[in-house]
Amino acid sequence: MKNVMYYYNAVEGEEELHEDEEVAKLVNGEVIERNGEYWRITEVLTTTGLGTPKPLDIVRVFLAGPVP
């Protein structure tokens, strides 16, 4: 399980928990649907093992758009 934070045009948006398989699909250059609009992934940054007692990976996903 990973904590995913979405940034829309560099503005912080939603924070969600995702399974590892879902996070693996977040790839630079891909277009994803969020809130009924399509966004291009410009960057995916992962920080590993934050927090206690159970460390959690933090994934920051930067989106540009919406894409027509």
N, CA, C and O atoms as a GROMACS GRO file, in nm:
protein
  272
    1MET      N    1   0.085  -0.117   0.000
    1MET     CA    2   0.000   0.000   0.000
    1MET      C    3   0.089   0.124   0.000
    1MET      O    4   0.190   0.129   0.071
    2LYS      N    5   0.051   0.222  -0.082
    2LYS     CA    6   0.128   0.346  -0.092
    2LYS      C    7   0.035   0.467  -0.078
    2LYS      O    8  -0.080   0.464  -0.120
    3ASN      N    9   0.088   0.572  -0.017
    3ASN     CA   10   0.017   0.698  -0.004
    3ASN      C   11   0.049   0.782  -0.128
    3ASN      O   12   0.165   0.816  -0.151
    4VAL      N   13  -0.052   0.815  -0.209
    4VAL     CA   14  -0.030   0.888  -0.334
    4VAL      C   15  -0.089   1.029  -0.322
    4VAL      O   16  -0.206   1.046  -0.287
    5MET      N   17  -0.007   1.128  -0.350
    5MET     CA   18  -0.049   1.268  -0.348
    5MET      C   19  -0.046   1.319  -0.492
    5MET      O   20   0.058   1.312  -0.558
    6TYR      N   21  -0.160   1.370  -0.540
    6TYR     CA   22  -0.170   1.422  -0.676
    6TYR      C   23  -0.154   1.574  -0.674
    6TYR      O   24  -0.209   1.643  -0.588
    7TYR      N   25  -0.078   1.625  -0.771
    7TYR     CA   26  -0.058   1.768  -0.790
    7TYR      C   27  -0.110   1.803  -0.929
    7TYR      O   28  -0.066   1.746  -1.028
    8TYR      N   29  -0.204   1.897  -0.937
    8TYR     CA   30  -0.263   1.940  -1.063
    8TYR      C   31  -0.202   2.073  -1.104
    8TYR      O   32  -0.222   2.174  -1.037
    9ASN      N   33  -0.125   2.074  -1.215
    9ASN     CA   34  -0.055   2.195  -1.260
    9ASN      C   35   0.021   2.258  -1.143
    9ASN      O   36   0.015   2.380  -1.121
   10ALA      N   37   0.093   2.174  -1.070
   10ALA     CA   38   0.179   2.213  -0.957
   10ALA      C   39   0.103   2.256  -0.831
   10ALA      O   40   0.164   2.305  -0.736
   11VAL      N   41  -0.030   2.239  -0.828
   11VAL     CA   42  -0.110   2.273  -0.711
   11VAL      C   43  -0.152   2.142  -0.643
   11VAL      O   44  -0.207   2.052  -0.707
   12GLU      N   45  -0.126   2.133  -0.512
   12GLU     CA   46  -0.157   2.011  -0.438
   12GLU      C   47  -0.306   1.981  -0.443
   12GLU      O   48  -0.390   2.069  -0.422
   13GLY      N   49  -0.337   1.854  -0.470
   13GLY     CA   50  -0.476   1.810  -0.479
   13GLY      C   51  -0.506   1.702  -0.378
   13GLY      O   52  -0.478   1.717  -0.259
   14GLU      N   53  -0.563   1.590  -0.425
   14GLU     CA   54  -0.607   1.482  -0.337
   14GLU      C   55  -0.491   1.393  -0.292
   14GLU      O   56  -0.389   1.379  -0.359
   15GLU      N   57  -0.513   1.335  -0.175
   15GLU     CA   58  -0.422   1.235  -0.121
   15GLU      C   59  -0.503   1.107  -0.107
   15GLU      O   60  -0.612   1.107  -0.049
   16GLU      N   61  -0.449   0.996  -0.159
   16GLU     CA   62  -0.521   0.869  -0.159
   16GLU      C   63  -0.426   0.754  -0.127
   16GLU      O   64  -0.305   0.766  -0.146
   17LEU      N   65  -0.482   0.644  -0.080
   17LEU     CA   66  -0.405   0.521  -0.064
   17LEU      C   67  -0.432   0.433  -0.185
   17LEU      O   68  -0.547   0.415  -0.225
   18HIS      N   69  -0.325   0.377  -0.244
   18HIS     CA   70  -0.337   0.290  -0.360
   18HIS      C   71  -0.258   0.162  -0.337
   18HIS      O   72  -0.157   0.161  -0.268
   19GLU      N   73  -0.308   0.055  -0.396
   19GLU     CA   74  -0.234  -0.071  -0.397
   19GLU      C   75  -0.110  -0.055  -0.486
   19GLU      O   76  -0.107   0.032  -0.573
   20ASP      N   77  -0.010  -0.137  -0.463
   20ASP     CA   78   0.115  -0.129  -0.539
   20ASP      C   79   0.091  -0.144  -0.689
   20ASP      O   80   0.158  -0.078  -0.769
   21GLU      N   81  -0.003  -0.230  -0.728
   21GLU     CA   82  -0.030  -0.254  -0.871
   21GLU      C   83  -0.082  -0.127  -0.938
   21GLU      O   84  -0.048  -0.099  -1.053
   22GLU      N   85  -0.165  -0.051  -0.868
   22GLU     CA   86  -0.219   0.074  -0.923
   22GLU      C   87  -0.109   0.178  -0.939
   22GLU      O   88  -0.106   0.251  -1.038
   23VAL      N   89  -0.017   0.185  -0.842
   23VAL     CA   90   0.091   0.283  -0.847
   23VAL      C   91   0.186   0.250  -0.962
   23VAL      O   92   0.242   0.342  -1.022
   24ALA      N   93   0.206   0.123  -0.992
   24ALA     CA   94   0.296   0.083  -1.101
   24ALA      C   95   0.247   0.136  -1.236
   24ALA      O   96   0.328   0.149  -1.328
   25LYS      N   97   0.118   0.165  -1.250
   25LYS     CA   98   0.061   0.216  -1.374
   25LYS      C   99   0.084   0.366  -1.392
   25LYS      O  100   0.060   0.419  -1.501
   26LEU      N  101   0.131   0.434  -1.289
   26LEU     CA  102   0.155   0.578  -1.295
   26LEU      C  103   0.294   0.603  -1.355
   26LEU      O  104   0.394   0.601  -1.284
   27VAL      N  105   0.298   0.626  -1.487
   27VAL     CA  106   0.423   0.638  -1.561
   27VAL      C  107   0.430   0.774  -1.630
   27VAL      O  108   0.330   0.822  -1.684
   28ASN      N  109   0.548   0.836  -1.628
   28ASN     CA  110   0.566   0.965  -1.695
   28ASN      C  111   0.519   0.957  -1.840
   28ASN      O  112   0.549   0.862  -1.911
   29GLY      N  113   0.444   1.060  -1.883
   29GLY     CA  114   0.397   1.069  -2.019
   29GLY      C  115   0.261   1.007  -2.044
   29GLY      O  116   0.197   1.036  -2.145
   30GLU      N  117   0.214   0.922  -1.952
   30GLU     CA  118   0.083   0.859  -1.967
   30GLU      C  119  -0.027   0.960  -1.936
   30GLU      O  120  -0.005   1.057  -1.864
   31VAL      N  121  -0.146   0.936  -1.993
   31VAL     CA  122  -0.262   1.019  -1.966
   31VAL      C  123  -0.358   0.938  -1.878
   31VAL      O  124  -0.389   0.823  -1.910
   32ILE      N  125  -0.403   0.999  -1.767
   32ILE     CA  126  -0.496   0.932  -1.677
   32ILE      C  127  -0.620   1.019  -1.658
   32ILE      O  128  -0.616   1.140  -1.680
   33GLU      N  129  -0.727   0.955  -1.616
   33GLU     CA  130  -0.850   1.029  -1.589
   33GLU      C  131  -0.859   1.055  -1.438
   33GLU      O  132  -0.844   0.964  -1.357
   34ARG      N  133  -0.883   1.181  -1.404
   34ARG     CA  134  -0.901   1.222  -1.265
   34ARG      C  135  -1.015   1.322  -1.260
   34ARG      O  136  -1.013   1.421  -1.333
   35ASN      N  137  -1.113   1.298  -1.178
   35ASN     CA  138  -1.226   1.391  -1.160
   35ASN      C  139  -1.295   1.426  -1.290
   35ASN      O  140  -1.335   1.541  -1.310
   36GLY      N  141  -1.309   1.328  -1.379
   36GLY     CA  142  -1.380   1.349  -1.504
   36GLY      C  143  -1.302   1.420  -1.613
   36GLY      O  144  -1.357   1.451  -1.719
   37GLU      N  145  -1.173   1.446  -1.590
   37GLU     CA  146  -1.088   1.511  -1.690
   37GLU      C  147  -0.963   1.426  -1.710
   37GLU      O  148  -0.926   1.346  -1.625
   38TYR      N  149  -0.898   1.446  -1.825
   38TYR     CA  150  -0.777   1.371  -1.856
   38TYR      C  151  -0.654   1.458  -1.832
   38TYR      O  152  -0.650   1.575  -1.870
   39TRP      N  153  -0.554   1.398  -1.766
   39TRP     CA  154  -0.433   1.469  -1.727
   39TRP      C  155  -0.311   1.389  -1.771
   39TRP      O  156  -0.311   1.266  -1.766
   40ARG      N  157  -0.205   1.460  -1.814
   40ARG     CA  158  -0.080   1.394  -1.851
   40ARG      C  159   0.013   1.392  -1.729
   40ARG      O  160   0.031   1.494  -1.662
   41ILE      N  161   0.070   1.276  -1.701
   41ILE     CA  162   0.166   1.263  -1.591
   41ILE      C  163   0.299   1.321  -1.636
   41ILE      O  164   0.357   1.276  -1.736
   42THR      N  165   0.349   1.422  -1.563
   42THR     CA  166   0.476   1.484  -1.599
   42THR      C  167   0.591   1.433  -1.513
   42THR      O  168   0.707   1.435  -1.555
   43GLU      N  169   0.560   1.385  -1.391
   43GLU     CA  170   0.666   1.336  -1.303
   43GLU      C  171   0.604   1.252  -1.192
   43GLU      O  172   0.495   1.281  -1.143
   44VAL      N  173   0.676   1.146  -1.154
   44VAL     CA  174   0.636   1.061  -1.042
   44VAL      C  175   0.757   1.050  -0.950
   44VAL      O  176   0.862   0.999  -0.989
   45LEU      N  177   0.741   1.096  -0.826
   45LEU     CA  178   0.850   1.091  -0.727
   45LEU      C  179   0.807   1.002  -0.611
   45LEU      O  180   0.696   1.016  -0.559
   46THR      N  181   0.896   0.912  -0.571
   46THR     CA  182   0.865   0.820  -0.461
   46THR      C  183   0.964   0.839  -0.347
   46THR      O  184   1.085   0.842  -0.368
   47THR      N  185   0.912   0.851  -0.226
   47THR     CA  186   0.992   0.853  -0.104
   47THR      C  187   0.956   0.727  -0.028
   47THR      O  188   0.838   0.700  -0.003
   48THR      N  189   1.057   0.649   0.008
   48THR     CA  190   1.034   0.517   0.066
   48THR      C  191   1.043   0.517   0.218
   48THR      O  192   1.133   0.576   0.276
   49GLY      N  193   0.947   0.449   0.280
   49GLY     CA  194   0.953   0.416   0.421
   49GLY      C  195   0.941   0.528   0.520
   49GLY      O  196   1.024   0.538   0.611
   50LEU      N  197   0.842   0.615   0.507
   50LEU     CA  198   0.822   0.722   0.605
   50LEU      C  199   0.718   0.682   0.709
   50LEU      O  200   0.622   0.611   0.677
   51GLY      N  201   0.737   0.727   0.832
   51GLY     CA  202   0.638   0.706   0.937
   51GLY      C  203   0.667   0.585   1.024
   51GLY      O  204   0.744   0.496   0.988
   52THR      N  205   0.603   0.584   1.140
   52THR     CA  206   0.613   0.473   1.233
   52THR      C  207   0.475   0.448   1.291
   52THR      O  208   0.398   0.544   1.293
   53PRO      N  209   0.438   0.336   1.336
   53PRO     CA  210   0.518   0.215   1.348
   53PRO      C  211   0.532   0.138   1.217
   53PRO      O  212   0.623   0.058   1.202
   54LYS      N  213   0.443   0.161   1.121
   54LYS     CA  214   0.451   0.090   0.994
   54LYS      C  215   0.491   0.189   0.885
   54LYS      O  216   0.411   0.276   0.848
   55PRO      N  217   0.613   0.178   0.832
   55PRO     CA  218   0.658   0.272   0.728
   55PRO      C  219   0.569   0.264   0.604
   55PRO      O  220   0.522   0.157   0.566
   56LEU      N  221   0.547   0.379   0.542
   56LEU     CA  222   0.460   0.389   0.426
   56LEU      C  223   0.534   0.466   0.317
   56LEU      O  224   0.595   0.569   0.344
   57ASP      N  225   0.527   0.416   0.193
   57ASP     CA  226   0.588   0.486   0.080
   57ASP      C  227   0.497   0.602   0.039
   57ASP      O  228   0.375   0.587   0.033
   58ILE      N  229   0.558   0.716   0.011
   58ILE     CA  230   0.486   0.834  -0.034
   58ILE      C  231   0.518   0.854  -0.183
   58ILE      O  232   0.635   0.859  -0.221
   59VAL      N  233   0.415   0.863  -0.266
   59VAL     CA  234   0.432   0.884  -0.409
   59VAL      C  235   0.367   1.016  -0.446
   59VAL      O  236   0.249   1.038  -0.420
   60ARG      N  237   0.446   1.106  -0.507
   60ARG     CA  238   0.393   1.234  -0.553
   60ARG      C  239   0.381   1.228  -0.705
   60ARG      O  240   0.479   1.202  -0.775
   61VAL      N  241   0.260   1.251  -0.755
   61VAL     CA  242   0.232   1.244  -0.898
   61VAL      C  243   0.196   1.384  -0.947
   61VAL      O  244   0.098   1.443  -0.902
   62PHE      N  245   0.277   1.436  -1.039
   62PHE     CA  246   0.254   1.569  -1.093
   62PHE      C  247   0.183   1.557  -1.228
   62PHE      O  248   0.229   1.486  -1.318
   63LEU      N  249   0.070   1.627  -1.239
   63LEU     CA  250  -0.014   1.619  -1.358
   63LEU      C  251  -0.022   1.754  -1.427
   63LEU      O  252  -0.020   1.859  -1.362
   64ALA      N  253  -0.031   1.752  -1.561
   64ALA     CA  254  -0.050   1.873  -1.641
   64ALA      C  255  -0.175   1.856  -1.724
   64ALA      O  256  -0.202   1.747  -1.775
   65GLY      N  257  -0.251   1.962  -1.736
   65GLY     CA  258  -0.372   1.948  -1.816
   65GLY      C  259  -0.476   2.049  -1.776
   65GLY      O  260  -0.443   2.156  -1.724
   66PRO      N  261  -0.599   2.016  -1.799
   66PRO     CA  262  -0.648   1.893  -1.859
   66PRO      C  263  -0.612   1.880  -2.007
   66PRO      O  264  -0.595   1.980  -2.078
   67VAL      N  265  -0.600   1.755  -2.051
   67VAL     CA  266  -0.565   1.722  -2.188
   67VAL      C  267  -0.695   1.707  -2.268
   67VAL      O  268  -0.785   1.635  -2.225
   68PRO      N  269  -0.705   1.773  -2.384
   68PRO     CA  270  -0.828   1.762  -2.464
   68PRO      C  271  -0.847   1.623  -2.523
   68PRO      O  272  -0.946   1.598  -2.593
   0.00000   0.00000   0.00000
